[in-house]
Amino acid sequence: MAYGLRLWAANGTDIRLDTTDREIRFVAYYTGTTAASATTTITVSGMSSDGTWGLNDTAYSNLYASLAIGSGQFTHTNSDTFHSAPYSIQVFRI
């Protein structure tokens, strides 16, 4: 058995948290606006596209805005040709 914390459910048989589980860690929060037909690039130290980073835009649902994780940065792209797109992005590590 590995060293670490293991949490069991009240029934005593189901493991709720194990030493091999990963917990989400909040990293940063960014707000701003991306102009029509533009891309905003935001630098985040250590960020990579290895599947251990996540983004959540809490501004509002926008069909024209998209997010992409890159090496040391992420991009917020607005494909709407008429309106700017505000963003409120939570960055977290999985």
Secondary structure, DSSP 8 states (H G I E B T S, - for coil): --SS--EE-TTSS-EEE-TT----EEEEEEEEEE-TTEEEEEE-TT--SSSSEEEEE-S---TTEEEEEETTEEEEEE--SSS-EEEEEEEEE-
